[in-house]
Amino acid sequence: MKAYRVHEYGDAAKFIGEEVSKPSAKQGHVVVEVKASSLNPVDHKLLKCDLGINPALPGILHMDVSGVITEVGKGVTAFKTGDEIYGCAGGLQGEAGNIEGALADFMLADSNLIALKPKSLSFSESAALPLVTITAWEGLFDRAHVKKEDHVLIHGGTGGVGHIAIQLAKQHGARVATTVSSEEKAKIARGLGAEDIIFYRDEKVEDYTQRLTKGKGFDVVFDTIGADNLDKSLEAAKVSGQVISIIGGNKHDLTPMHMKGLSLHLVFMLLPMLTGKGRAHHGFVLNNVAKWIDEGSVNPLLHEKKFSFDQANEAHALFATNKHIGKIVLENN
């Protein structure tokens, strides 16, 4: 089969199209004929850095996949040959071993990490969803337990996790505020369901907190940006509020958190893939969200230009500019 592999990690790393052996099904796994994948920040970081969880070289990257099952391993009862699926199922290595990614004609996937794709979406649209959807779900529902009428602030409302988080929070009856950088992004965020728009370059935390919550603060704050934005998130949360972050690695003064009695949740959705533990929850999330999608309640936001697998280097070059809006999708033509 054709695969797009990397032979090094770092600034000079590039995807190279090569002929490799097709995977075979094994216990608890399926073989997927890959139709599409998408580009997440972690995929780009793995290409440009050795994070300690990179696939063994030469490696196949990209975690999100959509496609058709061509072979079913022993012990798999939830899927059959011909099923159209989506999931976040490879492109790294950890305690559970090396898992090749989606930039190939075929991919071996743990059946616990996938679900039947939404019937109303194309393969390309479905491929944009798994990683960001699971991340948003874990932060909002598994950790912060968002409930009806909570006032939720989501930083980066048109980003990968942010645009899904807006829609999932709305599904639970929350009121959503979000930060954006432009009128174009504000329009998109409103279309996704955000009632309160914050232009973060023009308004300080104390000002928009006063404007939108009468100074009380938000019930839940979801930080998808990291760095000093976590400090802003702590400032924006109400007393005894919940703060979610998907990006650690920085040093922070937790005094504001202490003074308000806040709960801080750090979400790392790759853990089941890395450790092999708790993988079935990923399939559970994707199954539930697929129903909402087919009901018209949740939709992916895609960048206007799609790439083919042999344009993976161009796709990553665009990602590095940070000038795209929506998930970058790659199709296996």
C-alpha positions as CSV (number, residue, x, y, z in Angstrom):
1,M,0.0,0.0,0.0
2,K,1.0,3.7,-0.2
3,A,1.9,5.5,3.0
4,Y,3.3,8.9,3.7
5,R,6.1,8.4,6.2
6,V,8.6,10.6,8.0
7,H,12.2,9.5,8.4
8,E,13.1,12.2,11.0
9,Y,11.5,14.6,13.4
10,G,12.3,18.2,13.6
11,D,12.4,21.4,11.5
12,A,13.5,19.5,8.4
13,A,11.0,16.6,8.7
14,K,8.9,15.9,5.6
15,F,6.3,13.4,4.5
16,I,7.6,11.0,1.8
17,G,5.3,8.7,-0.2
18,E,6.5,5.1,0.0
19,E,5.2,1.6,-0.7
20,V,4.9,-0.4,2.6
21,S,3.2,-3.6,3.8
22,K,-0.6,-3.4,4.3
23,P,-1.6,-4.2,8.0
24,S,-3.5,-7.3,8.9
25,A,-6.3,-7.5,11.4
26,K,-5.5,-8.8,14.9
27,Q,-7.4,-9.5,18.1
28,G,-9.7,-6.6,19.0
29,H,-8.7,-4.5,15.9
30,V,-10.0,-3.8,12.4
31,V,-8.3,-2.8,9.2
32,V,-9.7,0.5,7.8
33,E,-9.4,1.6,4.2
34,V,-8.5,5.2,4.8
35,K,-10.6,7.9,3.1
36,A,-9.6,11.0,5.0
37,S,-7.7,12.4,7.9
38,S,-7.4,15.8,9.5
39,L,-4.5,17.9,10.9
40,N,-4.5,18.6,14.7
41,P,-1.9,20.7,16.5
42,V,-0.5,17.5,18.1
43,D,0.1,16.0,14.6
44,H,2.2,19.1,13.7
45,K,4.1,19.0,17.0
46,L,4.9,15.4,16.5
47,L,6.3,16.2,13.0
48,K,8.4,19.0,14.2
49,C,9.5,17.8,17.6
50,D,10.4,14.6,19.4
51,L,7.8,14.6,22.2
52,G,8.6,11.1,23.4
53,I,5.4,9.7,22.0
54,N,6.3,9.9,18.3
55,P,5.8,6.7,16.2
56,A,9.0,4.7,15.6
57,L,10.9,5.9,12.5
58,P,10.1,5.7,9.7
59,G,6.7,6.6,11.1
60,I,3.2,7.2,9.8
61,L,1.5,10.2,11.5
62,H,-2.0,11.7,11.9
63,M,-4.4,10.5,14.4
64,D,-7.9,11.3,13.0
65,V,-9.3,8.8,10.5
66,S,-12.4,8.1,8.5
67,G,-12.8,5.2,6.2
68,V,-14.3,1.8,5.5
69,I,-13.6,-1.4,7.4
70,T,-12.1,-4.1,5.1
71,E,-11.1,-6.7,7.7
72,V,-12.3,-7.5,11.2
73,G,-10.1,-9.2,13.8
74,K,-11.1,-11.8,16.4
75,G,-13.2,-10.6,19.3
76,V,-14.7,-7.7,17.4
77,T,-18.5,-7.8,17.4
78,A,-19.5,-4.2,17.1
79,F,-18.3,-3.8,13.5
80,K,-18.4,-5.7,10.2
81,T,-16.7,-5.4,6.9
82,G,-18.1,-2.5,4.9
83,D,-18.9,-0.3,7.9
84,E,-18.0,3.4,7.5
85,I,-16.2,4.6,10.6
86,Y,-14.4,7.5,12.2
87,G,-12.1,7.8,15.1
88,C,-8.8,9.0,16.6
89,A,-6.8,5.8,16.4
90,G,-3.1,6.1,15.8
91,G,-0.1,8.2,15.0
92,L,1.9,7.8,18.2
93,Q,3.5,5.4,20.6
94,G,3.3,4.8,24.3
95,E,3.0,2.1,27.0
96,A,0.6,0.3,24.7
97,G,3.1,0.2,21.9
98,N,3.6,1.8,18.5
99,I,0.4,2.7,16.6
100,E,0.8,3.8,13.0
101,G,-1.2,6.8,11.9
102,A,-3.8,7.5,9.2
103,L,-1.7,8.9,6.3
104,A,-1.8,5.6,4.4
105,D,-4.1,3.6,2.2
106,F,-5.0,1.3,5.2
107,M,-4.8,1.6,8.9
108,L,-5.0,-0.9,11.8
109,A,-7.3,0.5,14.4
110,D,-8.4,-0.7,17.9
111,S,-12.2,-1.2,17.6
112,N,-12.7,0.6,21.0
113,L,-11.3,3.8,19.5
114,I,-13.7,4.1,16.6
115,A,-17.5,4.5,15.9
116,L,-19.8,4.4,13.0
117,K,-19.4,7.7,11.3
118,P,-22.3,10.2,11.1
119,K,-24.5,9.2,8.2
120,S,-25.1,12.9,7.3
121,L,-21.4,13.7,6.9
122,S,-18.9,12.9,4.2
123,F,-15.7,11.1,5.0
124,S,-13.8,14.4,4.9
125,E,-16.2,16.1,7.3
126,S,-16.2,13.1,9.7
127,A,-12.3,13.0,9.7
128,A,-12.3,16.5,11.2
129,L,-14.1,15.5,14.3
130,P,-12.7,12.7,16.5
131,L,-9.8,14.3,18.5
132,V,-11.4,17.7,19.1
133,T,-14.8,16.2,19.9
134,I,-13.4,13.7,22.5
135,T,-11.3,16.5,24.0
136,A,-14.3,18.9,24.3
137,W,-16.5,16.1,25.7
138,E,-13.9,15.1,28.4
139,G,-13.4,18.7,29.4
140,L,-17.0,19.8,29.6
141,F,-18.8,16.7,30.7
142,D,-16.4,14.2,32.2
143,R,-14.5,16.9,34.2
144,A,-16.5,20.1,34.6
145,H,-19.9,18.4,34.5
146,V,-21.5,21.3,32.6
147,K,-25.2,21.5,33.2
148,K,-28.2,23.4,32.0
149,E,-28.0,27.2,32.4
150,D,-24.3,27.2,33.3
151,H,-22.6,30.3,31.8
152,V,-19.6,28.8,30.0
153,L,-16.7,30.8,28.6
154,I,-14.8,29.0,25.8
155,H,-11.6,30.6,24.7
156,G,-10.8,30.3,20.9
157,G,-14.4,29.7,19.7
158,T,-13.4,29.0,16.0
159,G,-10.5,26.7,16.9
160,G,-10.6,23.0,16.6
161,V,-11.6,22.2,20.1
162,G,-13.3,25.5,20.7
163,H,-15.9,25.2,17.8
164,I,-17.0,21.8,19.0
165,A,-17.0,22.8,22.7
166,I,-19.5,25.6,21.9
167,Q,-21.9,23.2,20.3
168,L,-21.6,20.5,23.0
169,A,-22.1,23.0,25.7
170,K,-25.2,24.3,23.9
171,Q,-26.5,20.7,23.7
172,H,-26.5,20.6,27.5
173,G,-28.4,23.9,27.7
174,A,-25.5,26.1,28.7
175,R,-25.2,29.8,27.8
176,V,-21.9,30.2,25.9
177,A,-19.5,33.1,25.7
178,T,-16.4,32.8,23.5
179,T,-13.3,34.8,22.5
180,V,-12.5,35.7,18.9
181,S,-10.1,38.0,17.1
182,S,-12.2,39.3,14.2
183,E,-15.7,40.0,13.0
184,E,-15.4,37.1,10.6
185,K,-14.8,34.7,13.4
186,A,-17.5,36.3,15.5
187,K,-20.0,35.6,12.8
188,I,-18.9,31.9,12.7
189,A,-19.1,31.6,16.5
190,R,-22.6,33.0,16.6
191,G,-23.6,30.5,13.9
192,L,-22.3,27.8,16.1
193,G,-24.5,28.9,19.0
194,A,-22.4,31.4,21.1
195,E,-24.6,34.1,22.6
196,D,-21.8,36.3,24.0
197,I,-18.9,37.4,21.8
198,I,-15.6,38.7,23.3
199,F,-13.0,40.4,21.1
200,Y,-10.1,39.5,23.3
201,R,-7.7,42.0,21.8
202,D,-10.0,44.9,22.7
203,E,-11.4,44.0,26.1
204,K,-9.8,43.1,29.4
205,V,-10.9,40.2,31.4
206,E,-12.3,42.4,34.2
207,D,-14.3,44.4,31.6
208,Y,-16.0,41.5,29.8
209,T,-16.6,39.6,33.1
210,Q,-18.4,42.7,34.4
211,R,-20.3,43.2,31.1
212,L,-21.4,39.5,30.8
213,T,-21.7,38.3,34.4
214,K,-22.0,41.5,36.4
215,G,-18.6,40.8,37.8
216,K,-19.6,37.4,39.2
217,G,-17.5,35.4,36.8
218,F,-18.3,32.3,34.6
219,D,-19.4,29.0,36.0
220,V,-17.0,27.1,33.7
221,V,-14.0,28.5,31.7
222,F,-12.5,26.3,28.9
223,D,-9.0,27.3,28.0
224,T,-8.0,26.0,24.6
225,I,-5.1,28.4,24.1
226,G,-2.7,27.8,27.0
227,A,0.3,30.0,28.2
228,D,-0.9,33.2,29.9
229,N,-4.4,32.5,28.7
230,L,-4.8,30.1,31.7
231,D,-4.1,33.1,34.0
232,K,-6.9,35.0,32.2
233,S,-9.2,31.9,32.6
234,L,-8.6,31.8,36.4
235,E,-9.4,35.5,36.6
236,A,-12.6,35.0,34.5
237,A,-14.0,32.1,36.6
238,K,-16.5,32.7,39.5
239,V,-15.9,31.7,43.1
240,S,-15.9,27.9,43.3
241,G,-16.0,27.7,39.5
242,Q,-14.5,25.2,37.1
243,V,-11.5,25.8,34.8
244,I,-10.5,23.4,32.0
245,S,-7.2,23.5,30.1
246,I,-6.0,21.3,27.3
247,I,-2.4,22.8,27.3
248,G,-0.1,22.6,30.2
249,G,3.7,23.1,30.3
250,N,3.8,26.6,31.6
251,K,4.4,28.1,35.1
252,H,1.5,29.9,36.7
253,D,0.8,31.7,40.0
254,L,-2.2,29.7,41.4
255,T,-3.0,32.4,44.0
256,P,-6.1,33.5,42.1
257,M,-7.3,29.9,42.0
258,H,-6.7,29.5,45.7
259,M,-8.5,32.7,46.6
260,K,-11.6,31.6,44.6
261,G,-11.5,27.9,45.5
262,L,-11.5,27.0,41.8
263,S,-11.2,23.5,40.4
264,L,-8.7,23.1,37.6
265,H,-9.0,20.2,35.1
266,L,-6.2,19.3,32.7
267,V,-7.4,17.2,29.8
268,F,-5.1,14.9,27.8
269,M,-7.3,12.9,25.6
270,L,-4.4,10.8,24.2
271,L,-4.0,8.9,27.5
272,P,-6.2,5.9,26.5
273,M,-4.2,5.5,23.2
274,L,-0.9,5.8,25.0
275,T,-1.7,3.5,28.0
276,G,-4.2,1.2,26.4
277,K,-6.6,1.9,29.3
278,G,-10.1,3.4,29.0
279,R,-10.2,3.2,25.2
280,A,-13.9,2.2,25.0
281,H,-14.9,5.7,26.3
282,H,-13.6,7.2,23.1
283,G,-15.9,5.0,21.1
284,F,-18.8,5.9,23.5
285,V,-18.2,9.6,22.9
286,L,-18.0,9.3,19.2
287,N,-21.2,7.2,19.0
288,N,-23.2,9.7,21.1
289,V,-21.9,12.8,19.1
290,A,-22.7,11.0,15.8
291,K,-26.3,11.0,16.8
292,W,-26.3,14.7,17.6
293,I,-24.6,15.4,14.2
294,D,-27.3,13.4,12.4
295,E,-29.9,15.4,14.2
296,G,-28.3,18.6,13.0
297,S,-27.1,19.8,16.4
298,V,-23.4,19.6,15.8
299,N,-21.3,20.3,12.7
300,P,-17.6,20.5,11.9
301,L,-15.9,23.7,10.8
302,L,-13.6,23.0,7.9
303,H,-11.0,25.1,6.2
304,E,-12.1,26.0,2.7
305,K,-9.2,24.2,1.0
306,K,-8.8,20.5,1.2
307,F,-5.5,18.7,0.6
308,S,-4.7,15.2,-0.7
309,F,-2.4,12.9,1.2
310,D,0.4,13.6,-1.3
311,Q,0.0,17.3,-0.3
312,A,0.6,16.6,3.4
313,N,3.7,18.9,3.5
314,E,1.7,21.7,2.0
315,A,-1.1,21.2,4.6
316,H,1.4,21.4,7.5
317,A,3.0,24.5,6.0
318,L,-0.4,26.2,6.0
319,F,-1.1,25.0,9.6
320,A,2.2,26.6,10.7
321,T,1.1,30.0,9.4
322,N,-1.9,30.0,11.7
323,K,-3.9,31.7,8.9
324,H,-6.5,29.0,8.4
325,I,-10.0,29.0,9.9
326,G,-11.5,25.5,10.6
327,K,-9.9,22.1,10.6
328,I,-7.5,21.3,7.8
329,V,-8.6,18.0,6.1
330,L,-6.6,15.6,3.9
331,E,-8.3,13.2,1.5
332,N,-6.9,10.0,0.2
333,N,-7.5,10.3,-3.5
